Amino acid sequence: MILYSLYECLDFKSFLFLICLLLLLIDLIRHKNPANFPPGPWPLPILGNVFTDFIYKTVDQVSKVFKMVKDVLITQGETFTDRPVSPLFDTLYKGRGLSFNNGYSWRKQQQFSMSHLKNAAHLTLWSNNAVANVIGSLLFGHRYEYDDVDFQKLLQMSAESVFLTGSVWNQLHDAFPGIMKWLPGPHQTIISNYQELAYFLKEKVEQHRQDWDSNNPRDYIDAYLTETEKRKNDTEAGFNIDSLVWCTVDLFEGGTETTTNTLRWALLYMIKYPDIQEKVRAEIDQVIGSRPPTMFDKANMHYINAFIHEVLRKPNLVPLNMARTARKNTTLGGYFIPKGTVMITNLTSVLYDKHEWETPDTFNPGHFLDSEGHVRESTWLTWSCSSYFPPPGEELSLESQVGFTQAPLPYKLCAHPR
């Protein structure tokens, strides 16, 4: 009634201006921060920060907070285990799987997956094939030929989805799901790709159910089916066929894309810095020689371990990690964080902190070596079989293409037998 009276008193432009002003005021009130809330970049009215370009770089300017990131991920890790609801991915996952699940169900699914995997026995195209086949063997006990058309399509869709997830279209869908679900765009590609990947993996699950032996699990799917049978009375844990499909989607896609990009960065740094490549090869020759490597060699390969750690640091593979949500009211860095607050951990500020790294903007394995040339932790990768260098005329760039993960720009290399 009041709005109608105002409409009678005002011309159309004035009435429209008043409505916009009212909507703006409502938005400001709804999103008013509580007292002692952490500072941040100013959002646009209604739209928020959806159009902030390269948000991890923007966040880097306002949150040089190594300790606070550590608090969120480690010290208060139990407080920030939940994930915020993403309308786009909630359309697909519906609270299932590992990446977009919360509470008791997530904890049990995550514990089971970690337990099983710990006990499991073109350059982009090549590395994607190799990594996906290793992960596929763990998950559903099958490897594919590199020229398998269906498998290649699956890998391409997976890589495309991860890249598009970091685009503004995903943010727009999450901001305006009711509108965006009817509009065409890359966000629809994400949905259709995930649905096709889930359909592919559901077929794998059905095949496993035909000859599943609870006493002789062959892979992750068999082990999950066995766990589902054990937990049939624990419905809150969420062990069922649909959850199995989406857990497998998470493990297959997440493991393939991040591992592939890590390997691509490692090879790129090898080519870019031949002196580092030579040190890696020299250590392999010294420690291993011509015999096959063993797990016991890890402790003696200090430079290679440092190289691997630096490959995990310098590319800054997932600059903002996956968002988390506070499960309860808490305090962080002296600021009040109410329950339900979405936390984005700026890993860029940690991986490039000038107080933690001697030369943060430079690829330097020495960051992980002490004065005696030792590292505290060990990992293993083999680089001894070949020398790596770019083809004639190939210019290398250490710039990245940014999606949900940061991948190196496409490049070519030559592997020269020693």
DAUR-V718454 format. One record per pair of residues at least 12 apart in sequence whose ideal C-beta (glycine too) atoms are under 10 Angstrom apart, sorted by the first residue. I is the first residue (numbers start at 1). GAP is how many residues later the second one is. D is the distance in Angstrom with one decimal. If there is no record, write none. Layout:
# DAUR-V718454
i=(I;I)
gap=(GAP;GAP)
d=(D;D)
This chain:
# DAUR-V718454
i=(3;3;3;3;6;6;7;20;20;23;23;24;24;25;26;27;27;27;27;27;28;31;31;31;31;33;33;33;34;34;34;34;34;34;35;35;36;36;36;36;36;37;37;37;37;37;38;38;38;38;38;38;38;38;38;38;38;38;39;39;39;40;40;40;40;40;41;41;41;41;41;41;46;46;47;47;47;47;48;48;48;49;49;50;50;50;50;50;50;50;51;51;51;52;52;53;53;54;54;54;55;55;55;55;55;55;56;56;56;56;56;56;56;56;56;56;56;56;56;57;57;57;57;58;59;59;59;59;59;59;59;60;60;60;60;60;60;61;61;62;62;63;63;63;63;63;63;64;64;64;64;64;64;64;64;65;65;65;65;65;65;65;66;66;66;66;66;66;66;67;67;67;68;68;68;68;68;68;68;68;68;69;69;69;69;69;69;69;69;69;69;69;69;70;70;71;71;71;71;71;72;72;72;72;72;72;72;72;72;72;73;73;73;73;73;73;75;76;76;76;76;76;76;76;77;78;78;79;79;79;79;79;79;79;79;79;79;79;80;80;80;80;80;80;80;80;80;80;80;80;80;81;81;81;81;81;81;81;81;81;82;82;82;82;82;82;82;82;82;82;82;82;82;82;83;83;83;83;83;83;83;83;83;83;83;83;84;84;84;84;84;84;84;84;84;84;84;84;84;85;85;85;85;85;86;86;86;86;86;86;86;86;86;86;87;87;87;87;87;87;87;87;87;88;88;88;88;88;88;88;88;88;88;88;88;88;88;88;88;89;89;89;89;89;89;89;90;90;91;91;91;91;91;91;91;91;92;92;92;92;92;92;92;92;92;93;93;93;93;93;93;93;94;94;94;95;95;95;96;96;96;96;96;96;96;96;96;96;96;97;97;97;97;97;97;97;97;97;97;97;97;97;97;98;98;98;98;98;98;98;98;98;98;98;98;99;99;99;99;99;99;99;99;100;100;100;101;101;101;101;101;102;102;103;103;103;104;104;104;104;105;105;105;105;105;105;105;106;106;107;108;108;108;108;108;108;108;109;109;109;109;109;109;109;109;109;109;110;111;112;112;112;112;112;112;112;112;112;112;113;113;113;113;113;113;113;113;115;115;116;116;116;116;116;116;116;116;116;116;116;117;117;117;117;117;117;117;119;120;120;120;120;120;120;121;121;121;121;122;122;122;123;123;123;123;123;123;123;123;123;123;123;124;124;124;124;124;124;124;124;124;124;125;125;125;125;125;125;126;126;126;126;126;127;127;127;127;127;127;127;127;127;128;128;128;128;128;128;128;128;128;128;128;128;128;129;129;129;129;129;129;129;129;129;129;129;130;130;130;130;130;131;131;131;131;131;131;131;131;131;131;132;132;132;132;132;132;132;132;132;132;132;132;132;133;133;133;133;134;134;134;135;135;135;135;135;135;135;135;135;136;136;136;136;136;136;136;136;136;137;137;137;138;138;138;138;138;138;139;139;139;139;139;139;139;139;139;139;139;139;140;140;140;140;140;140;140;140;140;140;140;140;140;140;141;141;141;141;141;141;141;141;141;142;142;142;142;150;151;153;153;154;154;154;154;154;154;154;154;155;155;155;155;155;155;156;157;157;157;157;157;157;157;157;157;158;158;158;158;158;158;158;158;158;158;158;159;159;159;159;159;159;159;159;159;160;160;160;160;160;161;161;161;161;161;161;161;161;161;161;161;161;161;162;162;162;162;162;162;162;162;162;162;162;162;162;163;163;163;163;163;163;163;163;163;164;164;164;164;164;164;164;164;164;165;165;165;165;165;165;165;165;166;166;166;166;166;166;166;166;166;167;167;167;167;167;167;167;168;168;168;169;169;169;169;169;169;169;170;170;170;170;170;171;172;172;172;173;173;173;173;173;173;174;193;194;194;194;195;197;197;197;197;197;198;198;198;198;198;199;200;200;200;200;201;201;201;201;201;201;201;201;201;201;202;202;202;202;202;202;202;203;204;204;204;204;204;204;205;205;205;205;205;205;205;205;206;206;207;208;208;208;208;208;208;209;209;209;209;209;212;212;212;213;213;214;214;214;214;214;220;220;220;220;220;221;221;221;221;224;224;224;224;224;224;224;224;225;225;225;226;227;227;228;228;228;228;254;254;257;257;257;257;257;257;258;258;258;258;258;259;260;260;261;261;261;261;261;261;261;261;261;262;262;262;262;262;262;262;262;263;263;264;264;264;264;264;264;264;265;265;265;265;265;265;265;265;265;265;265;265;265;266;266;266;266;266;266;266;266;266;266;266;267;267;267;267;267;267;267;268;268;268;268;268;268;268;268;268;268;268;268;269;269;269;269;269;269;269;269;269;269;269;270;270;270;270;270;270;270;270;271;271;271;271;271;271;271;271;271;271;272;272;272;272;272;272;272;273;273;273;273;273;274;274;274;276;276;276;276;276;276;277;277;277;277;277;277;278;279;279;279;279;279;280;280;280;280;280;280;280;280;280;280;280;281;281;281;281;281;281;281;281;282;282;283;283;283;283;283;283;283;283;283;284;284;284;284;284;284;284;284;285;285;286;286;286;287;287;287;287;287;287;287;288;288;288;288;289;290;292;293;293;293;293;294;295;295;297;297;297;298;298;298;298;299;299;299;300;301;301;301;301;301;302;302;302;302;302;302;302;302;302;303;303;303;303;303;303;303;304;304;304;304;304;304;304;304;304;305;305;305;305;305;305;305;305;305;305;305;306;306;306;306;306;306;306;306;306;306;306;306;307;307;307;307;307;307;307;307;307;308;308;308;308;308;308;308;308;309;309;309;309;309;309;309;309;309;310;310;310;310;310;310;310;310;310;311;311;311;311;312;312;312;313;313;313;313;313;313;313;313;313;313;313;313;314;314;314;314;314;314;314;314;314;314;314;315;315;315;315;315;315;315;315;316;316;316;316;316;316;316;316;317;317;317;317;317;317;317;318;318;318;318;318;319;319;319;319;319;319;319;319;319;319;319;319;320;320;320;320;320;320;321;321;321;321;321;321;322;322;322;323;323;323;323;324;324;324;324;324;325;325;325;325;325;326;326;326;326;326;326;327;327;328;329;348;363;384;385;385;385;386;386;386;386;386;386;387;387;387;387;387;388;388;388;388;389;389;389;389;390;390;390;390;391;391;391;391;392;393;394;394;394;394;395;396;396;396;396;396;397;397;397)
gap=(12;15;16;19;12;13;12;25;26;22;23;21;22;20;20;16;18;19;20;21;17;12;14;15;17;303;305;308;295;301;302;303;304;307;300;301;295;298;299;300;301;298;299;300;301;304;24;25;27;30;294;295;296;297;298;299;303;305;23;24;296;18;19;22;23;304;14;17;18;20;21;22;129;130;124;125;128;129;123;126;127;122;126;118;120;121;122;124;125;126;117;120;121;116;119;115;349;265;294;348;111;116;264;265;289;291;110;260;262;263;264;265;288;290;291;292;293;346;350;262;289;291;345;288;260;261;285;286;287;289;290;259;286;287;288;289;292;285;288;284;287;270;281;282;283;285;286;282;284;285;286;288;289;290;291;267;268;280;281;284;285;288;280;283;284;285;287;289;290;265;266;283;264;265;266;267;275;277;278;281;282;252;264;274;275;276;277;278;279;280;281;282;284;275;280;259;260;261;262;274;249;252;254;258;260;261;265;271;272;273;248;251;270;272;274;277;257;250;251;254;255;256;261;267;247;249;250;245;246;247;248;249;250;251;253;258;260;264;243;244;245;246;247;248;250;252;257;261;262;263;265;21;22;25;26;29;243;244;245;246;19;20;21;24;241;242;243;244;245;246;257;258;260;261;12;15;16;17;18;19;23;239;240;241;242;259;16;18;90;238;239;240;241;242;256;257;258;259;260;15;17;89;240;257;13;14;79;84;85;87;88;91;236;237;83;86;87;88;89;90;91;93;94;12;77;81;82;83;84;85;86;89;92;93;99;100;102;103;106;76;81;84;85;101;102;105;84;87;82;86;90;96;99;100;103;104;98;99;101;102;103;105;106;154;157;101;105;149;150;153;156;157;148;149;152;143;148;151;13;142;144;146;147;148;149;150;151;153;154;12;16;101;141;145;146;147;148;149;150;151;152;153;154;12;14;15;16;145;148;149;150;151;152;153;156;147;148;150;151;152;154;155;223;146;150;222;137;142;145;146;149;223;225;133;135;224;130;132;133;134;129;130;131;132;133;134;138;131;132;130;119;123;126;128;129;130;131;115;118;128;129;130;134;135;137;138;141;137;126;108;111;112;115;116;118;119;125;127;135;107;110;111;114;134;135;137;138;108;112;22;23;101;103;104;106;107;108;110;111;135;18;21;22;103;106;134;138;104;17;18;19;99;100;103;16;17;97;98;288;289;290;137;140;141;144;145;285;287;288;289;290;292;31;35;136;137;139;140;283;284;286;287;21;27;30;31;34;135;20;134;137;138;141;129;132;133;134;135;136;137;139;140;18;24;27;28;30;31;128;129;131;132;133;135;136;14;15;16;17;18;19;22;23;26;127;131;16;126;129;130;133;24;124;125;126;127;128;129;130;131;132;12;19;20;22;23;26;120;121;123;124;125;127;128;12;13;18;123;121;122;125;85;113;116;117;118;119;120;121;124;15;18;65;68;83;112;116;119;120;81;82;83;81;82;83;113;114;117;62;65;80;81;82;85;108;109;110;112;113;116;60;61;63;64;65;67;68;78;79;80;81;82;108;112;63;66;67;76;77;78;79;80;81;62;65;76;77;50;49;43;47;39;42;43;46;47;98;99;102;42;97;98;101;102;105;37;32;33;35;36;37;39;40;43;96;35;36;38;39;91;94;95;96;98;99;102;34;94;97;98;101;102;244;246;248;26;29;30;33;243;25;28;29;30;31;32;33;35;36;92;96;242;243;28;31;91;92;94;95;96;98;99;241;242;243;245;23;27;94;238;239;240;241;242;244;21;22;23;24;25;26;29;239;240;21;22;25;29;92;238;239;240;152;153;154;235;236;237;238;239;240;18;19;20;23;235;236;237;17;18;19;14;16;17;18;19;20;21;16;17;20;233;234;16;13;14;15;12;13;14;15;17;18;13;60;52;55;59;54;48;51;52;55;56;44;47;48;50;51;46;45;48;49;52;20;43;44;45;46;47;48;50;51;52;39;40;42;43;44;46;47;42;15;17;40;41;44;48;16;19;20;36;37;39;40;43;35;39;14;12;13;14;16;17;36;12;13;16;32;35;13;14;17;12;13;12;13;14;15;16;24;27;28;31;32;23;24;26;27;15;16;17;19;20;21;23;24;14;16;19;13;12;17;12;13;15;16;68;151;60;61;146;147;148;150;59;60;146;147;149;58;145;147;54;56;57;139;142;144;145;146;147;46;49;50;53;55;119;143;145;48;118;51;143;144;145;146;147;149;45;46;47;49;50;51;52;98;133;135;141;142;143;14;41;42;44;45;46;49;115;117;122;142;44;116;121;141;144;146;148;43;47;95;120;122;128;129;130;140;141;143;145;38;41;42;45;46;94;96;119;127;129;139;37;41;113;116;117;118;119;143;116;117;118;119;123;125;140;141;142;143;91;116;118;124;125;126;139;34;89;90;91;92;113;114;115;27;31;34;87;88;89;30;106;109;110;111;112;109;24;25;27;28;86;21;23;24;26;27;28;85;101;102;103;104;23;102;103;104;105;106;107;137;21;102;17;18;19;20;21;22;24;100;101;13;17;19;20;98;99;100;101;99;133;14;15;17;12;13;14;15;16;17;97;12;13;94;96;95;94;90;87;88;89;91;86;83;85;81;83;85;79;80;81;82;75;76;79;78;74;77;78;79;80;63;66;67;68;70;71;72;73;76;62;63;65;66;70;71;72;61;71;74;75;76;77;78;79;80;60;63;64;69;70;71;72;73;74;75;76;58;59;60;61;62;63;64;67;68;69;71;72;56;57;58;61;62;68;72;74;76;57;60;67;69;70;71;72;73;56;58;59;60;66;67;68;69;70;47;52;53;54;55;56;57;58;59;52;54;68;70;39;56;67;34;37;38;39;43;44;47;50;51;52;54;55;37;38;43;46;47;48;49;50;51;53;84;36;48;83;85;90;91;92;93;31;32;34;35;36;84;89;90;30;34;83;87;88;89;90;27;29;86;87;88;25;26;27;28;29;30;32;81;83;85;86;87;24;25;26;27;28;84;22;23;24;25;26;29;22;23;82;19;20;21;22;17;18;19;20;21;14;15;16;17;18;12;13;14;15;16;17;12;13;12;12;58;35;34;30;32;33;27;28;29;30;31;32;27;28;29;30;31;25;26;27;28;24;25;26;27;21;22;23;24;20;21;22;23;22;19;17;18;19;20;16;12;13;15;16;17;12;13;14)
d=(8.5;8.9;8.2;9.1;6.7;9.3;9.6;9.4;9.8;8.4;7.3;5.2;7.5;9.7;9.8;9.6;5.6;5.6;9.7;9.4;7.3;7.6;9.2;9.7;8.0;9.5;9.3;9.7;9.8;9.8;6.1;9.2;5.8;9.3;9.9;6.8;8.7;7.7;5.7;4.5;9.5;6.3;6.3;7.9;8.1;8.5;9.2;8.2;9.1;8.5;7.5;7.3;9.2;4.4;8.7;7.6;9.1;9.7;6.6;8.8;8.7;9.5;8.1;6.4;8.1;9.7;8.4;5.7;7.6;8.4;6.3;9.9;8.7;9.5;9.5;9.0;6.8;9.1;8.7;10.0;6.6;8.4;9.7;6.6;9.7;4.5;6.1;8.3;5.3;9.1;6.7;8.3;9.1;9.2;9.0;8.6;10.0;8.7;10.0;6.8;9.8;9.0;8.6;7.0;8.2;9.3;9.8;8.1;9.4;3.6;5.0;9.7;8.7;6.3;8.0;5.1;9.0;8.4;9.0;8.3;9.6;7.2;9.8;9.6;8.6;7.2;6.9;9.5;4.6;7.4;7.6;8.6;6.1;9.8;4.9;5.4;7.8;9.9;9.4;9.0;9.5;9.7;9.1;9.4;5.2;9.4;5.9;8.8;9.9;5.3;9.5;9.6;7.2;8.9;8.9;9.3;6.6;9.4;7.5;6.3;8.6;9.4;9.9;6.7;5.4;9.8;5.1;7.2;6.4;9.7;7.1;9.7;6.0;4.5;9.6;8.7;9.5;8.5;9.1;9.1;9.8;8.8;10.0;9.5;9.9;4.9;6.6;7.0;9.9;6.8;5.2;10.0;9.5;9.2;7.8;9.4;9.7;5.8;7.0;9.7;9.2;6.7;9.2;9.8;6.9;9.6;9.3;5.5;9.3;5.3;7.8;8.4;9.5;6.0;9.1;9.2;9.4;8.9;9.9;6.3;9.2;7.1;9.2;9.8;9.1;7.8;9.6;9.1;9.7;6.1;5.7;6.2;9.3;5.2;8.8;8.5;9.5;9.4;9.7;4.3;7.1;5.9;7.2;9.8;8.3;8.9;8.9;9.2;9.9;5.6;8.6;7.7;8.8;7.4;7.7;9.1;7.0;8.5;9.7;6.6;9.3;4.5;7.3;8.0;9.8;6.5;4.1;7.5;5.2;9.8;9.7;8.8;9.6;9.6;9.9;9.7;7.1;5.7;7.4;6.1;8.1;6.7;6.7;6.5;6.2;9.1;9.1;9.4;9.1;9.4;5.3;7.6;4.8;10.0;8.4;9.2;4.6;8.8;9.5;7.9;9.0;8.7;8.6;9.6;9.4;6.5;9.3;7.9;9.7;8.5;5.5;9.3;9.8;8.3;9.8;6.3;5.1;8.6;8.9;3.6;8.7;8.4;8.3;10.0;8.4;8.9;5.8;9.3;9.4;4.5;5.9;7.2;8.1;8.7;6.1;9.9;6.6;7.0;9.4;8.4;8.7;9.5;8.7;8.5;9.1;8.1;9.3;8.6;8.8;8.0;7.5;9.8;9.7;6.3;9.1;9.5;8.6;6.4;9.9;5.0;6.9;9.7;7.4;7.8;8.5;8.6;9.3;9.6;9.5;5.5;8.4;8.6;8.0;9.8;8.3;8.1;9.2;9.3;8.5;6.8;8.4;5.7;4.5;8.9;7.9;4.3;7.6;9.3;9.5;7.4;9.9;9.6;9.3;9.1;6.6;9.2;8.2;3.3;5.1;8.4;6.4;4.9;9.1;6.0;10.0;6.4;9.8;9.3;7.8;5.5;9.6;9.0;4.3;7.2;8.1;8.5;9.3;8.7;4.9;9.7;9.1;7.0;6.9;8.4;8.5;9.2;7.3;8.2;8.4;8.8;9.1;7.8;8.3;8.4;9.3;8.6;9.2;5.3;6.7;8.2;9.8;9.5;6.4;5.8;3.6;8.6;7.8;9.7;8.2;8.6;8.9;7.6;7.8;8.3;4.1;7.2;7.3;9.1;9.4;7.5;6.4;7.5;6.7;9.4;9.4;5.9;9.3;9.2;9.7;9.5;7.9;7.1;5.5;9.8;10.0;9.0;8.8;7.9;8.6;7.5;9.3;8.3;9.8;6.3;9.5;8.5;6.7;8.9;9.5;8.4;9.6;8.4;8.8;5.6;9.7;4.9;7.7;10.0;8.5;9.7;9.5;6.5;9.1;7.2;9.7;7.6;8.9;9.0;8.7;4.8;9.2;7.8;7.3;8.9;8.7;8.2;9.8;9.2;7.6;9.7;7.8;9.6;8.8;6.3;6.7;8.8;9.3;7.9;6.8;6.7;6.1;9.9;9.5;7.8;7.1;8.9;9.7;6.4;8.0;9.0;6.5;9.0;7.9;7.8;7.9;9.0;9.8;9.7;7.7;9.5;9.4;9.7;10.0;9.6;8.3;4.8;8.5;9.2;4.7;5.9;9.6;8.0;9.7;9.1;5.0;8.7;8.4;6.8;6.6;8.3;9.2;4.8;9.4;9.2;9.1;9.7;7.7;8.9;4.8;9.4;9.1;7.9;8.1;7.1;9.7;9.1;8.6;9.9;9.3;8.3;8.1;9.4;7.3;5.4;8.7;9.1;4.6;4.9;9.6;9.1;7.0;7.8;7.6;9.9;8.0;5.7;8.0;7.4;9.4;8.5;4.7;9.4;9.0;7.9;9.3;8.5;8.6;9.5;8.6;9.1;8.3;9.5;9.9;6.9;5.8;9.2;9.2;4.6;5.7;7.7;8.5;9.7;10.0;9.0;9.1;10.0;7.1;9.7;8.7;9.9;7.3;9.8;6.3;5.9;9.9;8.1;9.4;8.5;8.1;7.9;6.1;4.5;6.5;9.5;9.3;5.6;9.9;6.0;5.9;8.6;9.9;7.4;9.7;4.4;8.1;8.2;7.0;8.8;5.7;7.2;5.3;8.9;7.3;8.6;8.9;9.9;8.2;9.6;4.7;3.9;8.5;7.6;7.7;7.7;9.3;9.8;8.4;8.0;9.3;8.5;9.4;9.3;7.8;6.5;6.0;9.4;8.9;9.7;9.6;10.0;10.0;9.8;7.2;9.4;8.9;9.1;8.6;9.7;8.5;4.2;8.5;6.2;6.4;9.4;9.4;7.2;9.0;9.8;6.3;9.3;7.5;4.9;9.6;6.2;6.5;9.7;9.6;9.0;8.2;6.2;7.9;9.3;8.8;9.7;8.4;8.9;6.8;8.3;6.2;9.0;9.6;7.4;5.1;9.0;9.2;4.4;6.1;9.8;7.8;7.2;8.8;9.1;8.8;9.2;9.5;6.8;8.5;8.9;4.6;8.6;9.9;9.1;5.8;5.1;6.1;8.8;9.2;9.6;8.8;7.6;8.7;3.3;7.0;8.0;7.7;9.5;4.7;7.5;9.9;6.1;5.1;8.3;6.7;8.2;9.5;9.4;6.3;9.7;9.9;6.5;4.1;8.9;9.4;9.2;9.0;9.7;6.1;3.9;3.9;7.3;8.8;9.4;6.0;8.3;8.9;9.1;6.9;8.7;10.0;9.1;9.7;9.6;5.3;4.4;4.5;8.9;8.8;7.9;8.0;6.1;6.8;9.7;8.3;9.4;8.1;9.8;7.2;8.3;9.5;4.4;9.1;8.4;9.0;9.2;9.5;9.3;6.9;8.3;10.0;9.5;9.3;5.7;7.4;6.8;9.2;5.5;6.8;8.6;5.5;8.8;9.7;9.7;9.3;9.3;8.6;8.7;5.5;8.6;9.5;4.7;6.0;9.7;6.8;9.8;7.9;8.6;8.8;4.9;9.7;8.8;9.5;9.8;9.5;6.5;9.9;8.8;7.5;9.8;5.8;8.6;8.0;6.3;9.6;5.8;6.0;7.4;8.6;9.9;8.9;9.7;4.6;5.9;9.1;6.6;9.3;8.8;9.5;6.7;8.2;10.0;5.2;7.9;9.4;9.7;9.0;4.6;9.7;10.0;6.3;8.9;8.9;8.3;7.0;7.1;9.6;6.8;9.5;9.5;6.8;7.3;9.8;9.3;8.5;4.9;9.9;7.0;8.0;9.2;8.6;7.3;10.0;5.8;9.2;6.4;7.7;8.5;7.1;9.6;9.7;9.6;10.0;9.1;8.3;6.1;8.4;6.2;7.3;9.7;6.1;9.8;9.9;9.5;8.2;7.5;6.0;9.5;9.1;9.8;5.6;7.4;4.6;7.3;9.0;6.3;6.8;7.5;6.5;9.7;9.5;9.8;8.8;8.4;9.0;6.7;5.3;9.8;9.2;8.2;9.8;10.0;5.7;8.9;7.6;4.3;9.8;7.6;9.3;9.0;8.7;8.8;8.2;5.6;9.8;7.8;7.6;9.5;4.6;9.3;9.0;7.2;8.1;9.8;9.9;9.6;8.8;6.1;8.8;8.6;6.1;9.1;9.4;8.8;9.6;9.2;9.5;6.7;8.8;7.1;5.1;9.0;6.3;8.1;8.1;8.0;6.5;7.6;8.6;5.4;9.3;9.8;9.8;8.1;9.3;8.8;9.5;6.7;9.8;8.9;4.7;8.8;8.3;9.7;5.1;5.8;5.4;8.8;6.1;7.9;9.6;5.6;9.0;7.7;9.8;8.7;5.4;9.3;6.6;9.8;9.9;10.0;6.6;9.5;9.4;8.3;8.4;7.1;8.8;6.8;9.0;7.7;9.0;6.6;9.3;7.3;10.0;7.1;6.3;8.6;8.7;5.5;8.8;9.7;8.1;8.0;9.0;6.5;5.6;9.7;5.8;9.6;8.7;9.0;9.6;5.2;8.0;9.6;6.5;5.7;9.5;9.2;7.5;9.9;8.2;8.3;9.5;8.6;5.7;7.6;4.9;5.7;9.6;9.2;9.6;9.0;9.0;7.4;9.6;7.1;7.1;6.8;3.8;9.2;6.9;9.6;8.8;9.1;9.9;9.8;5.0;5.5;9.5;9.8;8.7;9.8;9.1;8.2;8.6;7.1;9.4;9.5;9.7;7.0;10.0;6.3;8.6;9.4;9.5;7.2;9.2;7.3;10.0;9.4;4.0;7.1;5.3;9.4;9.8;5.9;9.0;9.3;7.2;9.2;7.4;9.5;9.6;8.9;6.6;9.1;8.8;5.5;5.2;5.4;8.3;6.4;9.3;9.5;7.4;7.4;10.0;8.6;8.7;9.3;8.7;8.3;7.7;6.9;8.8;7.6;9.6;8.8;7.1;8.9;9.0;4.6;9.0;6.9;4.8;5.9;8.2;9.3;9.1;4.0;7.0;7.4;4.0;4.9;9.8;8.6;9.1;5.2;9.9;9.9;9.3;10.0;4.5;8.4;9.9;9.8;9.6;8.3;8.5;8.6;8.6;9.3;9.5;8.8;4.8;8.1;5.8;7.5;7.5;4.2;9.4;6.9;9.4;7.4;9.6;7.6;9.8;9.7;6.2;6.5;4.7;8.4;5.9;6.2;9.8;8.3;8.7;9.8;8.7;8.9;9.6;8.8;9.7;9.2;5.1;8.7;9.9;7.8;8.8;8.8;9.4;9.8;6.9;8.2;7.5;8.9;9.5;8.8;8.7;8.1;4.9;8.2;9.7;8.8;8.7;9.0;9.0;8.7;6.9;9.2;6.0;8.6;7.3;6.5;5.7;9.3;5.3;7.4;8.1;9.6;5.9;8.7;9.4;9.1;9.9;5.4;5.7;8.4;9.8;6.8;7.1;5.4;7.5;9.8;9.7;7.4;5.9;4.9;9.6;8.6;9.5;7.9;9.5;8.7;6.4;5.2;7.0;6.4;6.9;7.9;9.0;9.4;7.5;4.7;8.4;5.6;9.9;9.0;8.8;8.9;5.4;6.7;5.3;8.4;9.3;7.4;4.6;8.0;7.2;8.5;6.2;6.9;5.7;6.9;7.0;5.5;6.4;4.7;8.3;6.5;6.8;8.7;9.3;9.1;9.9;7.9;7.9;8.1;7.6;7.2;9.6;8.9;4.0;6.0;6.1;6.6;8.6;7.4;4.6;8.3;6.4;5.3;7.3;6.0;7.7;6.9;5.6;8.7;6.8;7.2;6.8;6.0;7.1;9.4;5.3;7.3;5.4;8.9;9.9;6.8;5.5;8.0;8.8;8.8;9.1;9.0;6.1;9.6;9.1;5.2;9.7;7.4)
